[in-house]
């Protein structure tokens, strides 16, 4: 496999996305005019989000929504609540969503949103007020045929229920305005674990193609939230040995394997990973965890945790990007040159948006799918996308990330051309 050289410098998430766009566009021979159309977001929204806190005082937060490209369908992307949320980050993640929906072949464009806030400081009442005010500020920029938000970092089904209800106050009954809703409010069964299930399916299908044995494979997972914990569960059930996991407070490592079902029960009780009692495990930092000797490393937390400062010390055989952009494209060449295979985020974590698409279909058609049907359709889409990605990578003699961007960019460019400029 040919390795395309990346600049040996530290990149922001936005810089990394733009770098990959330029590399893939060059491989495709895309004209400069089309590159400009696809690189620049269609719309960028920044709003003030004022709320009255529990002490009766006014607090004002900043909210963002970027709609990157809608040539293939309504904009689609999560809403995150995080103190470091900013326009550049949201712009990068919106672009990733554009290519992701094209790679997995669902009829959406790409968007992303966020509010610069530490949600741990807010009460449930304050979070609801923040969500409703942010929804009001987005106004007519969202809708079931325009832009469809979903949960992301520090948001969940309850957040989506508040958004749906607030939007419905003005527009009437429109459950399709968001996905990731509670099942009781026209959500879909299987959505909560969909991203984690998709990570497992992507790894399982790639392992089949590579003739790599997953049974008893040593797996390290950074991040034990929704995606990381469900990924751990599916891989544990498939016979993998999960030797280390972590959350924001740190991690634990047991070379003989961790008791994943019990760890998940502890997590659901609010026990931090480092506080979990396993007499045979030792505590590790998040930085140390990434450098453990393992067969499969799954970063499922934040962006660019593998960068120039630690790429040479990564000892995994396969990296599966469950988070968005956890590996800087600047070090892809270093890792590939060391024989480390990467399953890129635009495919690996696409299970969530795929099941969101199924939920949207349900809402538009006013139907309900059973969970077995959801799981079968997700498996079909994920395995098909992995095989297609590997075929393109082999045919074009590029790494899997470049192949994924080539697939996504080509699909969106074709849609733009067919629509007319």
Secondary structure, 3 states (H helix, E strand, C coil): CCCCCCCCCCCCHHHHHHHHHHHHHHHHCCCHHHHHHHHCCCEEEEEEEEEECCCCCEEEEEEEEEEEECCCCCEEEEEEEECCCCHHHHHHHHHHHHHHHHHCCCCCCEEEEEEECCHHHCCHHHHHHHHHHHHHHHHHHCECCCEEEEECCCCCHHHHHHHHHHHHHHHCCCHHHECCCCHHHCCCCCCCCHHHHHHHHHHHHHHHHHCCCCCCCEEEEECCCHHHHHHHHHHHHCCCEEEEEEECCEEEECCCCCCHHHHHHHHHCCCCHHHCCCCCCEEECHHHHHCCCCCEEEECCCCCCECCCCHHHCCCCEEECCCCCCECHHHHHHHHHCCCEEECHHHHCCHHHHHHHHHHHHHHHCCCCCHHHHHHHHHHHHHHHHHHHHHHHHHHCCCHHHHHHHHHHHHHHHHHHHHCC
